[in-house]
Amino acid sequence: MTSMNLSEAEADYFKRFARWKIIVILLTLALILTIAFAVTIGPMQIPPLDVYKIIIKNIPFIGDLVRGGSSSIEEVVVLQVRLPRVLAAAIVGIALAVAGVVLQGLFRNPMADPYLIGISAGASLGASLAIAFGIGLSFFGLIYSIPLMAFVFALGTVLLVYSIARTGQGVQMLTLLLVGIAINSFLLAIMAIVRIVSGDAIHAIMAWLLGSLVASNWSYVQIVLPFVVIGVALIYVFAKDLNIILLGEEQAHHLGVDTERLKMIMLASATLITAAAVSISGIIGFVGLIIPHIARILVGPDHRILIPSSALAGAIVLILCDTIARTIVRPVELPVGIFTSLLGCPFFIYLLRKRKRSVIG
Amino acid sequence: MVTLRISGIDCYYGSIKALDNVAFSVREGEFVGILGPNGSGKTTLLRAISRTLKPRVGTVFLDDTSIYDMENREVAKNVAVVPQETIATFDFTALDIVLMGRTPYIDRFRQESREDLAIVKRVMKLTNTWHFAERLVNELSGGEKQRIIIARALTQEPQLLLLDEPTTHLDISNQLEIMDLIKHLCETKKLLIVAVFHDFNLAARYCDSIILLNDGKIVAVGKSDETLTSENVRKVFSVDTIVKKHPVTGFLHVIPISRPINQQQKSLSVHLICGCGTGSPLMKILKDEGYFVTAGVLNLLDTDQETAQLLKIPITSEAPFSPITEEAHTANLQMISKAKVIVITPTQFGDGNLRNLNAAETALEKGIPTILLEDGSIEERDFTNGKATNYITKLKNNGAITVKNTSELLQFLDKLENKNNKDSHQKKET
């Protein structure tokens, strides 16, 4: 065995694990601060201290420690409007960012995003049908027409794309990408028809397509949270395999990775969390594309840190964008998708320029 | 003692058969090279051995276990692959990439341990990559990157190392450095190595044995001088080559001449008076053109004599460094009498080979056209105190034709050939 005296490179290598812990702790703190900030913002003026009192009072066990009155209206606003909305934004942000990381890794392409293989088109069609014709699905007796239709259509579309692309030897990522593009445009064509015949519902459809968290409530949070928690956890389990598949499927195979299984689990998880997110938020653009890039610049390409930091950064960014969207032109609420795109687009172009330079240089 | 045994495998891409009953085995510490034209199944064979493409018939045994019965990770602990090229999509450091080689040994929820890093460090020092461990892989040169990939393969601690044209994209110095490294590993670590090559000379230099593939079948197996014969190369690649041991390196050297030209055989037979390599290019050109070529008298070991032997041109020969004897001269005259034209190349003349000019004179007297290929004046090539110059002048006076270069010569021969054909026609008619 070689001597255990670590050289600089080795010491640096082990420092990274400590550094990763610090990054995750800092980002978690930042997320908590962002949530704390976002819940104090809204059309109704409630002093921040009162907001926190209301929230803490409703946490089991420690709630009794807080005394002090606040009106029941304020309580309703904080607990039933602001808090679920901020949490929904966090969950959607996590889902989109992590799905983005997974798809960019699997496709080995920095331009990939969670909507690449048909989720957005499927969800849009499902939601449009629900809005335009009131077609709905019931779920344990509860009716969430729009979210459920979006969810089911999104899953169905990806399943269709996947089964078309699949051959006896497994799934080729390039084929998957091309089939995804084809199905996407096919569904968009159908959606155009739906929009034309939808009459007045077209405004509601447009609003949904731009992405908004305005309808968020606790039941949305409760239904979507398990999908995202399980999906993200499953993805994190395969973080090291995602690193290796960046070298190409054949090399990953030679290093002992079961690439076909990995692709299937990753695609299924990414699809589930994206579809769940989209079903309550509509099509929020750019989060899933850009957050992974920002995280990669900040923490490096290793998925063991990239996944948690993207998740946390995604949550923070989407909460902030949503806070801007619901307050900037009161009393009108703007779709949050507008702000993610407004902020994301220039950044994306910056990235492209940077890539171009590095190609030329 | 580890062995790799491939037991008559058939591999298919869809309905296309890529490998047909391929069988061979490799012992510990043996370096086997696979050569063959594009599409002959070289890479397919590597894919079958690396458990990437399952053969429909037969299997691949490592010792006595079929690798297709082993777990993914178990295979990765025994078999490592170095591909032609690796493209890393995002910014990993060299160290990150090499550490990935430890994947089959590290449980999913564990981080790399100090032992893993120690192995990586040892291997990176061995491959001379440790000093750039923290640089980004995408910023490394082709040679550095390939050494990183070899280091990664070695951290898998494999028994079998598979290489797919590992040096194709590298410059000559990197090629040799990497091949030396691989050869060294093969000898010191007792690795089994199977490598695909495009370069005959690199394969001949480093491999213990060579497998020649064509159309998915093994054409020849064995040591390089048994497999890399010009007959085999011609059969598999349709290229004429000169195969010989290089005088300096002692390694087998395969030099391509050209693709065989299906030139119609011509009726004209040409006798060359040459030497010291002045006739060699001409022999090849005339043969390709379809002429029947003879030459003489040539001393054994003369470059032209060696060329004639390789091209299977009949010659009259004389012992090395000896003057032409009466016997050789007579034989040469006999050979000349069957020729339809004599070509004298701009070779040097000394007392030893002066008789060749005498032979030319005799031929010209008998009416055989004689052509002098001139390059510089005869005086510079005359080491006989003017005797050779006299001969040349006499030949010119008696009707020998002078041409300045090969293309003029070919034009002239072409005219002669046509005339010769017409004459023989007329003869038949009358």
Interface residues (C-beta under 8 A of the other chain):
Chain A: M1 T2 M4 L6 S7 A9 E10 D12 Y13 F14 F17 R108 N109 P110 V237 K240 N243 I244 L246 L247 G248 E250 Q251 H253 H254 L255 G256 V257 D258 R296 G300 P301 D302
Chain B: S50 R51 T52 N72 R73 E74 V75 A76 K77 V79 A80 V81 P83 T86 I87 A88 T89 F90 D91 F92 L95 D96 I97 M100 G101 T103 P104 I106 R108 F109 Q111 E112 R114 E115 L117 A118 K121 R122 W130 A133 E134 Q156
